[in-house]
Amino acid sequence: MKLTELMDLKGICVGISLKEKDGVIDILAALQQKCGNIEQSKILKQDIFYREEQGSTAIGAGVAIPHVRSSAVKHAGITAVTVPAGVDFEAPDGEKSRLIFLVALPEEGGENPLSKLTVLLMNEDLREQLADAANEEAFLELLRLAEDGEYGEQKRSAVDAPVVLAVVNANDTDNTQALVQIQSAAERLGILLKTEMHGSENSEPFSDQEIAQAKGVILIGGGLSADRFDGKPILEAAAQDGIHRPEHLLHMVGEAPVFYKKTEPGKRDRQLRHPVFKTRIPLLPLLVLSGGAMILTAFITNLLGADAAVSAFFLDIGRYAYLLILPVMSGLIAFRYARWPGLAVGICGGILLEQSCGGVWAALLGGMAAGLMMRGFGLLGEKMPSRVRALTYLFPVIGLAGMGVLSLLLARFSLLLERGLTALVTSMQLPWAGGLLLSALSALDPGGPLNRAALNFAAESAAAGEWMAAITAGSLALTLGVTVFAVFRSKYMDPVQRENGWFGLLAGLCGYTNAYIPFAAGDPFRILLSCMTGAAAAGLLSVWFGCSVSSAIGGVFAMSTAGRPWWLLLAGIIGAALNLGLLIWASKITQKRLFKQKKQQAE
């Protein structure tokens, strides 16, 4: 069904003068009643306001599309108004909305025209002409022309431009907002963006010729299959990345991993990773950037002889920034599963887990648990009748309570784990074996029970200085290897990670092992194994060199109090070199495997 078949001249009003969003919604609902689509506008307005509370329906570029399924709707319909002065609909780009549509649908069934309307409004010329329409007849005629193809497709004169395909899950408004921003960015960059709204009956799938011509593919939203894009670079992105960083996505699509449908026998395709490993977005490296800058400032002011309170002030700021890394990581993982409700519960749960047991693995588990729990609640809420939908406000409360129970269980488990590992290390008779194990455990779980078990044993041992030195050397090998890899072997890192690699390097020199977490989040297994190997080698060498230090806190800046500090630094550098070498070797193997698959595909 065409969009214009759902519209009527009686449902359009151009040039209204209102400043408040509520007033615009009142007019749109009244127009629906005037067209005979509803009986009472009161219930419809309640449902619209409830939908607006869940998140803005403005898609940016001066357009807002409130949409709702309501028991008040008898027949699907679209009403529209233009507001020359604009109304604040909390658009992602901050621009006031001049062109506002209301899509009202029955509570059950019926075709949803939202995605088709969104794609149609991507054209800047059409948006401007609709917003400036002199009367209702001109407004409706412009939409008719657009549906006939005058504005719906990009101009064919741009066929020589680089082609990028965007597949968008049409079931989420945030995804359509992201698509509008990416389309605008593509026009500025001279890129021909072709779109497909997955889940919309009005959107045609890409042809084989379009796929063959494409430079790469961007997938926005979950539940999207990549099988038909075999041999093409595929970049999976969250809606928020498209809304706030569209040009970055278009630049990155050419550097994305090439997806191959067929893999070696018995091996699962890992090109498109599980949501747990899709945390490679700017927020985590920026925490390293800000925290590392504050920590560096603290050490510099201390070296310059400033008052101790000044150094402590900057050190506390940096420390708190680093304490946020794991809770934010937990929240981002939950966000991949359940959007904003998942983010809120994931961050709160991450803070609880940080206080109870901490560590990378607790953050991963907490993020998955929060995301899956809130996603399940979301599916339950969709099936609830509108009259009891207010109960959905209890879901975050229940989710947070569930995270509290999980934190108690993990706290008990981590305590048992610490005791068991302490007993294991105590039973070791060879000093070098203890140094190797302690440094490897610290690398395996920064800030978690394994790390604490290593530190507690080292502090209480008769040979505390040797064990602390082993952990210090392992921490240096861990962070130096990863951050140097991020800076100089940057193909497997995001641009933001590359830019912030230097601050991660400085944080690593200060002994903050959490600095490597954002860089390892995208490919944890390869990086984690390399880091453990490098840290274990550094710890072994530290014991062999006879190094000692009173505390594992402070990194290279605490080496002035160490026994044989230059040998301790050498052990850390050798371990970092081994870590870096393993990372480079693993990346070359990955490149060869991808090249081989690409060659086989071409044949």
SETORTI-77376 format. One record per residue (C-alpha): residue number from 1; residue in three letters; x, y negated, z. Coordinates in pm, whole numbers. Each point is the difference from the previous one (the first is absolute). Layout:
<rs>
R;n;res;X;Y;Z
R;NUM;Ala;X;Y;Z
...
</rs>
This chain:
<rs>
R;n;res;X;Y;Z
R;1;Met;0;0;0
R;2;Lys;127;-347;-89
R;3;Leu;61;-261;265
R;4;Thr;-236;-243;-169
R;5;Glu;-280;259;23
R;6;Leu;29;-30;378
R;7;Met;-24;-380;-15
R;8;Asp;-279;-249;-58
R;9;Leu;-3;-373;-62
R;10;Lys;-200;-32;322
R;11;Gly;293;157;185
R;12;Ile;259;-257;-111
R;13;Cys;58;-344;146
R;14;Val;283;-223;-125
R;15;Gly;155;-307;159
R;16;Ile;-123;39;358
R;17;Ser;152;-220;273
R;18;Leu;75;206;309
R;19;Lys;303;20;227
R;20;Glu;-80;306;213
R;21;Lys;12;366;-101
R;22;Asp;-317;81;197
R;23;Gly;-199;-252;-202
R;24;Val;119;148;-329
R;25;Ile;-98;350;115
R;26;Asp;-346;-131;99
R;27;Ile;-50;-137;-353
R;28;Leu;126;319;-167
R;29;Ala;-236;212;212
R;30;Ala;-290;-234;-78
R;31;Leu;76;33;-372
R;32;Gln;-16;380;37
R;33;Gln;-347;-35;152
R;34;Lys;-100;-243;-275
R;35;Cys;99;261;-262
R;36;Gly;-212;263;174
R;37;Asn;294;220;96
R;38;Ile;-82;-12;372
R;39;Glu;-304;-62;218
R;40;Gln;161;-174;298
R;41;Ser;328;-187;-13
R;42;Lys;56;19;377
R;43;Ile;105;367;4
R;44;Leu;214;-49;-310
R;45;Lys;182;-295;158
R;46;Gln;67;201;315
R;47;Asp;159;275;-208
R;48;Ile;204;-253;-200
R;49;Phe;133;-168;314
R;50;Tyr;87;341;144
R;51;Arg;195;80;-318
R;52;Glu;181;-335;17
R;53;Glu;109;82;355
R;54;Gln;180;308;-132
R;55;Gly;216;-214;-229
R;56;Ser;-19;-283;-250
R;57;Thr;-170;72;-332
R;58;Ala;188;-281;-173
R;59;Ile;233;138;-267
R;60;Gly;196;-321;-46
R;61;Ala;40;-232;-299
R;62;Gly;-312;-189;110
R;63;Val;-231;305;-8
R;64;Ala;-195;178;274
R;65;Ile;-227;302;-48
R;66;Pro;-201;83;314
R;67;His;-147;346;-49
R;68;Val;-214;225;213
R;69;Arg;-218;308;3
R;70;Ser;-310;-76;203
R;71;Ser;-334;154;87
R;72;Ala;-156;-334;-94
R;73;Val;91;41;-368
R;74;Lys;-265;148;-231
R;75;His;184;-53;-329
R;76;Ala;368;-59;-64
R;77;Gly;73;-357;-96
R;78;Ile;269;-265;-33
R;79;Thr;-47;-365;91
R;80;Ala;254;-276;-46
R;81;Val;73;-358;99
R;82;Thr;272;-249;-87
R;83;Val;134;-245;257
R;84;Pro;213;-271;-165
R;85;Ala;160;-108;330
R;86;Gly;67;359;102
R;87;Val;-85;196;316
R;88;Asp;245;172;233
R;89;Phe;-60;376;-32
R;90;Glu;339;84;160
R;91;Ala;153;95;-334
R;92;Pro;339;178;8
R;93;Asp;160;-284;-200
R;94;Gly;-154;-267;226
R;95;Glu;-191;-160;-289
R;96;Lys;-360;-110;47
R;97;Ser;-260;198;-197
R;98;Arg;-183;-193;-273
R;99;Leu;-161;300;-168
R;100;Ile;-202;231;228
R;101;Phe;-201;310;-92
R;102;Leu;-217;215;226
R;103;Val;-31;366;-98
R;104;Ala;-295;157;185
R;105;Leu;-55;375;-33
R;106;Pro;-248;249;148
R;107;Glu;121;193;301
R;108;Glu;0;329;-188
R;109;Gly;128;70;-352
R;110;Gly;15;-241;-288
R;111;Glu;288;-108;-220
R;112;Asn;245;-245;159
R;113;Pro;91;-280;-245
R;114;Leu;260;-156;233
R;115;Ser;309;134;-175
R;116;Lys;-122;-101;-346
R;117;Leu;-78;-351;122
R;118;Thr;343;-26;163
R;119;Val;182;106;-315
R;120;Leu;-206;-243;-207
R;121;Leu;91;-289;229
R;122;Met;372;62;-35
R;123;Asn;2;-225;-303
R;124;Glu;95;-351;109
R;125;Asp;-178;-172;-292
R;126;Leu;-325;178;80
R;127;Arg;24;-91;369
R;128;Glu;54;-366;-80
R;129;Gln;-286;-16;-250
R;130;Leu;-241;174;239
R;131;Ala;95;-231;287
R;132;Asp;-51;-306;-224
R;133;Ala;-321;125;-168
R;134;Ala;-245;-287;-57
R;135;Asn;-313;205;68
R;136;Glu;-128;349;77
R;137;Glu;-58;87;-367
R;138;Ala;362;-81;-90
R;139;Phe;122;206;298
R;140;Leu;-194;311;-104
R;141;Glu;101;-41;-366
R;142;Leu;370;-8;97
R;143;Leu;-42;330;184
R;144;Arg;-176;153;-301
R;145;Leu;289;-103;-226
R;146;Ala;248;142;248
R;147;Glu;-172;336;8
R;148;Asp;4;9;-379
R;149;Gly;380;-12;13
R;150;Glu;100;-362;-50
R;151;Tyr;154;-27;346
R;152;Gly;-1;355;129
R;153;Glu;327;107;-166
R;154;Gln;336;-169;-16
R;155;Lys;92;-161;-329
R;156;Arg;151;235;-252
R;157;Ser;268;-257;-85
R;158;Ala;175;114;316
R;159;Val;64;349;-132
R;160;Asp;374;-65;-14
R;161;Ala;13;-72;374
R;162;Pro;102;271;249
R;163;Val;-300;218;82
R;164;Val;-79;100;359
R;165;Leu;-295;218;95
R;166;Ala;-185;-55;327
R;167;Val;-232;266;142
R;168;Val;-215;-129;284
R;169;Asn;-227;186;240
R;170;Ala;-326;-189;-52
R;171;Asn;-146;112;333
R;172;Asp;191;-264;200
R;173;Thr;-50;-374;-37
R;174;Asp;359;-70;105
R;175;Asn;116;196;-303
R;176;Thr;-201;-217;-237
R;177;Gln;137;-312;168
R;178;Ala;350;136;-55
R;179;Leu;-76;67;-366
R;180;Val;-103;-362;-58
R;181;Gln;325;-127;152
R;182;Ile;211;246;-203
R;183;Gln;-183;-102;-318
R;184;Ser;77;-367;66
R;185;Ala;365;81;70
R;186;Ala;22;206;-320
R;187;Glu;-126;-295;-205
R;188;Arg;267;-224;156
R;189;Leu;276;254;-70
R;190;Gly;-109;74;-356
R;191;Ile;-91;362;79
R;192;Leu;-297;173;-161
R;193;Leu;-190;162;286
R;194;Lys;-261;263;-86
R;195;Thr;-233;111;275
R;196;Glu;-212;300;87
R;197;Met;-247;-1;289
R;198;His;1;353;138
R;199;Gly;-343;100;128
R;200;Ser;-191;-245;-219
R;201;Glu;-226;125;-278
R;202;Asn;58;-327;-188
R;203;Ser;375;50;-35
R;204;Glu;148;205;-283
R;205;Pro;313;210;70
R;206;Phe;326;-88;-170
R;207;Ser;58;154;-341
R;208;Asp;308;212;-73
R;209;Gln;135;-282;-217
R;210;Glu;-32;-255;281
R;211;Ile;179;233;240
R;212;Ala;280;61;-251
R;213;Gln;54;-375;-49
R;214;Ala;7;-82;370
R;215;Lys;315;-110;177
R;216;Gly;-136;140;325
R;217;Val;-309;60;211
R;218;Ile;-120;-161;322
R;219;Leu;-241;200;217
R;220;Ile;-197;-212;246
R;221;Gly;-197;183;268
R;222;Gly;-10;364;106
R;223;Gly;-151;304;-167
R;224;Leu;151;-68;-343
R;225;Ser;144;281;-212
R;226;Ala;322;-60;-192
R;227;Asp;0;317;-213
R;228;Arg;-84;-176;-328
R;229;Phe;294;-240;43
R;230;Asp;259;275;-30
R;231;Gly;343;-148;-77
R;232;Lys;-93;-358;93
R;233;Pro;133;-212;288
R;234;Ile;-274;-15;262
R;235;Leu;-19;-254;281
R;236;Glu;-251;65;276
R;237;Ala;-103;-319;176
R;238;Ala;-230;-109;278
R;239;Ala;-265;-259;-76
R;240;Gln;171;-251;228
R;241;Asp;320;26;-207
R;242;Gly;-200;-89;-310
R;243;Ile;-176;-289;172
R;244;His;307;-160;154
R;245;Arg;289;117;-222
R;246;Pro;-138;68;-351
R;247;Glu;308;-122;-189
R;248;His;223;222;213
R;249;Leu;-208;305;-96
R;250;Leu;24;-82;-369
R;251;His;378;-37;27
R;252;Met;31;325;197
R;253;Val;-209;223;-228
R;254;Gly;291;51;-240
R;255;Glu;224;114;289
R;256;Ala;-257;243;141
R;257;Pro;75;376;1
R;258;Val;-102;183;-316
R;259;Phe;-285;241;68
R;260;Tyr;10;351;-144
R;261;Lys;-303;222;17
R;262;Lys;198;322;-19
R;263;Thr;274;78;250
R;264;Glu;230;293;54
R;265;Pro;-179;326;79
R;266;Gly;-103;29;362
R;267;Lys;75;-366;76
R;268;Arg;-262;-258;72
R;269;Asp;14;-331;-185
R;270;Arg;118;-268;238
R;271;Gln;13;-299;-231
R;272;Leu;-317;-141;152
R;273;Arg;48;31;370
R;274;His;-238;58;287
R;275;Pro;-139;-318;164
R;276;Val;241;52;292
R;277;Phe;291;-95;-227
R;278;Lys;-158;-302;-172
R;279;Thr;118;-254;255
R;280;Arg;254;-164;-231
R;281;Ile;-150;-347;20
R;282;Pro;161;-323;117
R;283;Leu;-124;-11;360
R;284;Leu;242;256;147
R;285;Pro;317;-139;-161
R;286;Leu;-109;-351;99
R;287;Leu;-11;111;363
R;288;Val;358;116;-44
R;289;Leu;83;-334;-164
R;290;Ser;-145;-215;277
R;291;Gly;111;225;285
R;292;Gly;351;37;-141
R;293;Ala;34;-377;-43
R;294;Met;-98;-58;363
R;295;Ile;235;268;130
R;296;Leu;286;-138;-207
R;297;Thr;-73;-349;133
R;298;Ala;11;137;355
R;299;Phe;344;155;-50
R;300;Ile;135;-311;-175
R;301;Thr;-118;-232;278
R;302;Asn;155;236;255
R;303;Leu;334;0;-184
R;304;Leu;-8;-382;-20
R;305;Gly;-32;-18;377
R;306;Ala;-359;-124;17
R;307;Asp;-209;40;312
R;308;Ala;-98;362;69
R;309;Ala;-368;-96;5
R;310;Val;22;-122;-361
R;311;Ser;150;330;-121
R;312;Ala;-257;195;201
R;313;Phe;-281;-206;-156
R;314;Phe;100;87;-357
R;315;Leu;77;361;94
R;316;Asp;-347;46;150
R;317;Ile;-166;-137;-315
R;318;Gly;197;242;-218
R;319;Arg;-67;290;235
R;320;Tyr;-375;-61;-4
R;321;Ala;3;-22;-380
R;322;Tyr;169;341;-7
R;323;Leu;-247;140;251
R;324;Leu;-273;-79;-255
R;325;Ile;153;213;-276
R;326;Leu;-147;334;107
R;327;Pro;-349;-132;97
R;328;Val;-22;-189;-330
R;329;Met;118;309;-188
R;330;Ser;-272;201;173
R;331;Gly;-257;-263;-95
R;332;Leu;110;-8;-365
R;333;Ile;-30;376;-29
R;334;Ala;-349;-15;151
R;335;Phe;-85;-284;-241
R;336;Arg;73;230;-295
R;337;Tyr;-270;235;123
R;338;Ala;-269;-230;142
R;339;Arg;72;-361;-102
R;340;Trp;-42;-272;268
R;341;Pro;-166;210;273
R;342;Gly;286;246;-37
R;343;Leu;257;-281;21
R;344;Ala;-142;-135;327
R;345;Val;-25;337;171
R;346;Gly;334;111;-146
R;347;Ile;190;-300;138
R;348;Cys;-165;26;343
R;349;Gly;65;375;3
R;350;Gly;358;-62;-110
R;351;Ile;53;-231;298
R;352;Leu;-143;264;236
R;353;Leu;224;267;-150
R;354;Glu;300;-235;16
R;355;Gln;-55;-36;374
R;356;Ser;-75;366;69
R;357;Cys;250;188;-216
R;358;Gly;118;-220;-290
R;359;Gly;203;106;-300
R;360;Val;-44;23;-375
R;361;Trp;-187;328;11
R;362;Ala;-250;-130;256
R;363;Ala;-65;-300;-227
R;364;Leu;-56;228;-300
R;365;Leu;-234;228;193
R;366;Gly;-183;-292;159
R;367;Gly;-53;-172;-335
R;368;Met;-135;318;-158
R;369;Ala;-229;71;296
R;370;Ala;-138;-356;9
R;371;Gly;-49;-13;-377
R;372;Leu;-175;335;-27
R;373;Met;-218;-70;303
R;374;Met;-116;-341;-127
R;375;Arg;-44;136;-351
R;376;Gly;-231;268;139
R;377;Phe;-192;-263;195
R;378;Gly;-28;-207;-318
R;379;Leu;-152;292;-191
R;380;Leu;-241;55;287
R;381;Gly;-96;-369;1
R;382;Glu;-82;8;-372
R;383;Lys;-259;270;63
R;384;Met;-163;-180;294
R;385;Pro;-332;-181;-62
R;386;Ser;24;-379;-7
R;387;Arg;-211;-35;316
R;388;Val;266;172;215
R;389;Arg;303;-124;-192
R;390;Ala;92;-232;287
R;391;Leu;128;311;179
R;392;Thr;297;-5;-236
R;393;Tyr;148;-274;220
R;394;Leu;65;275;256
R;395;Phe;221;196;-239
R;396;Pro;319;-203;64
R;397;Val;-59;34;375
R;398;Ile;-32;378;-34
R;399;Gly;304;6;-227
R;400;Leu;211;-193;249
R;401;Ala;-112;231;280
R;402;Gly;103;295;-215
R;403;Met;344;-155;-52
R;404;Gly;28;-39;378
R;405;Val;-68;372;47
R;406;Leu;256;81;-271
R;407;Ser;261;-219;172
R;408;Leu;-53;187;328
R;409;Leu;43;337;-171
R;410;Leu;311;-112;-186
R;411;Ala;146;-154;317
R;412;Arg;-29;338;172
R;413;Phe;148;180;-300
R;414;Ser;290;-247;-29
R;415;Leu;83;46;370
R;416;Leu;21;377;-44
R;417;Leu;208;-50;-315
R;418;Glu;244;-231;179
R;419;Arg;48;250;281
R;420;Gly;56;286;-242
R;421;Leu;255;-190;-207
R;422;Thr;181;-122;310
R;423;Ala;32;361;115
R;424;Leu;124;103;-344
R;425;Val;272;-266;-13
R;426;Thr;103;73;360
R;427;Ser;56;365;-89
R;428;Met;252;-91;-270
R;429;Gln;359;53;104
R;430;Leu;177;-163;-297
R;431;Pro;20;-383;18
R;432;Trp;6;-43;-377
R;433;Ala;-320;204;-36
R;434;Gly;-173;-224;253
R;435;Gly;112;-315;-181
R;436;Leu;-120;140;-332
R;437;Leu;-341;98;140
R;438;Leu;-60;-322;195
R;439;Ser;75;-228;-294
R;440;Ala;-210;216;-237
R;441;Leu;-296;-10;241
R;442;Ser;26;-379;25
R;443;Ala;-15;-24;-380
R;444;Leu;-290;244;-26
R;445;Asp;-237;-193;226
R;446;Pro;100;-365;69
R;447;Gly;-180;-122;310
R;448;Gly;-176;334;54
R;449;Pro;32;288;247
R;450;Leu;297;153;-184
R;451;Asn;187;-329;14
R;452;Arg;-89;-52;366
R;453;Ala;107;353;89
R;454;Ala;339;-69;-157
R;455;Leu;42;-334;180
R;456;Asn;-118;132;337
R;457;Phe;232;298;-14
R;458;Ala;291;-221;-106
R;459;Ala;-65;-246;284
R;460;Glu;-24;270;268
R;461;Ser;287;216;-125
R;462;Ala;343;3;160
R;463;Ala;139;-82;-345
R;464;Ala;-245;-284;-54
R;465;Gly;249;-222;-182
R;466;Glu;78;262;-264
R;467;Trp;-365;79;-67
R;468;Met;-97;-369;-19
R;469;Ala;282;-56;-248
R;470;Ala;-126;290;-212
R;471;Ile;-352;-149;-6
R;472;Thr;141;-345;-85
R;473;Ala;204;138;-290
R;474;Gly;-302;195;-124
R;475;Ser;-218;-313;11
R;476;Leu;254;-191;-207
R;477;Ala;24;280;-257
R;478;Leu;-379;21;-16
R;479;Thr;-82;-366;-64
R;480;Leu;311;-99;-197
R;481;Gly;-41;284;-250
R;482;Val;-368;-71;-73
R;483;Thr;24;-379;-18
R;484;Val;309;6;-223
R;485;Phe;-186;244;-224
R;486;Ala;-298;-239;-6
R;487;Val;222;-290;-108
R;488;Phe;231;166;-254
R;489;Arg;-202;301;-122
R;490;Ser;-324;-191;-21
R;491;Lys;-190;187;-271
R;492;Tyr;-182;207;261
R;493;Met;-86;-298;220
R;494;Asp;-259;-275;-37
R;495;Pro;127;-354;-76
R;496;Val;-96;-117;349
R;497;Gln;195;290;151
R;498;Arg;301;-92;-213
R;499;Glu;-18;-364;102
R;500;Asn;-31;86;369
R;501;Gly;268;269;-10
R;502;Trp;263;-241;127
R;503;Phe;-201;-80;311
R;504;Gly;-57;371;54
R;505;Leu;376;36;-25
R;506;Leu;54;-266;267
R;507;Ala;-263;160;223
R;508;Gly;176;334;-42
R;509;Leu;330;-157;106
R;510;Cys;-183;-119;311
R;511;Gly;-100;359;79
R;512;Tyr;-374;-21;-82
R;513;Thr;-75;331;-168
R;514;Asn;-362;-102;-69
R;515;Ala;143;-221;-274
R;516;Tyr;24;295;-237
R;517;Ile;-365;109;33
R;518;Pro;-150;-237;-263
R;519;Phe;264;105;-253
R;520;Ala;-58;370;63
R;521;Ala;-382;-12;2
R;522;Gly;-35;48;-376
R;523;Asp;207;321;-19
R;524;Pro;48;126;357
R;525;Phe;122;354;-60
R;526;Arg;290;-81;-232
R;527;Ile;110;-299;205
R;528;Leu;-54;167;338
R;529;Leu;210;306;-85
R;530;Ser;283;-219;-128
R;531;Cys;-17;-221;310
R;532;Met;6;295;238
R;533;Thr;303;146;-176
R;534;Gly;190;-330;7
R;535;Ala;-92;-70;363
R;536;Ala;99;352;110
R;537;Ala;338;-35;-172
R;538;Ala;58;-339;165
R;539;Gly;-89;138;344
R;540;Leu;231;298;-45
R;541;Leu;291;-225;-108
R;542;Ser;-61;-237;291
R;543;Val;43;283;252
R;544;Trp;299;134;-193
R;545;Phe;165;-347;3
R;546;Gly;-55;-25;376
R;547;Cys;-217;-312;-16
R;548;Ser;-215;-121;286
R;549;Val;-242;-287;64
R;550;Ser;-209;-98;300
R;551;Ser;-325;-53;-193
R;552;Ala;-138;87;-343
R;553;Ile;-169;-343;-19
R;554;Gly;163;-284;-192
R;555;Gly;163;182;-290
R;556;Val;332;-144;-117
R;557;Phe;-45;-300;230
R;558;Ala;29;228;303
R;559;Met;318;168;-124
R;560;Ser;219;-249;184
R;561;Thr;-77;200;315
R;562;Ala;58;336;-170
R;563;Gly;291;233;39
R;564;Arg;181;27;-336
R;565;Pro;-243;-238;-175
R;566;Trp;171;12;-340
R;567;Trp;-22;378;-6
R;568;Leu;-369;-27;93
R;569;Leu;-56;-244;-287
R;570;Leu;189;234;-234
R;571;Ala;-223;292;103
R;572;Gly;-310;-207;-76
R;573;Ile;136;-112;-339
R;574;Ile;92;357;-100
R;575;Gly;-348;121;98
R;576;Ala;-159;-289;-193
R;577;Ala;213;85;-306
R;578;Leu;-117;363;20
R;579;Asn;-360;-116;38
R;580;Leu;35;-234;-299
R;581;Gly;167;268;-211
R;582;Leu;-281;247;68
R;583;Leu;-263;-261;-88
R;584;Ile;176;-81;-330
R;585;Trp;40;370;-80
R;586;Ala;-369;65;72
R;587;Ser;-105;-296;-215
R;588;Lys;210;126;-292
R;589;Ile;-157;344;26
R;590;Thr;-343;-165;-4
R;591;Gln;96;-202;-309
R;592;Lys;125;311;-182
R;593;Arg;-317;191;86
R;594;Leu;-220;-283;-125
R;595;Phe;206;-34;-320
R;596;Lys;-26;374;-62
R;597;Gln;-377;-6;50
R;598;Lys;-32;-301;-230
R;599;Lys;207;173;-269
R;600;Gln;-211;317;25
R;601;Gln;-316;-209;-21
R;602;Ala;126;-175;-314
R;603;Glu;77;335;-163
</rs>
